[in-house]
């Protein structure tokens, strides 16, 4: 999976994503809705530069390894 620049493409109805938040200089969970980014650390103002789909969750057997 590679980061996608918001200058290249915005997500369309993809739910929760991994996003890079420039203000806090870290990746966080977020989503894009109605032309605005919402993240777990800044819902009122976010400066997202890149995004990517979240990876698949591990299965129960993988989690126990």
C-alpha angles and dihedrals in degrees: 000000000000132000115259118213115231085225089063101041142346123218118258116212094323098138119214116016140177106252134181111232110204097197093057093031094226144095116260139168113268147140139218117235133164093351095309136099118231120192137179091251104037121026096159096052129007130173101202114179102173139015142185137180115270115257119251115276116251119257119246091257092052091049091057095052 
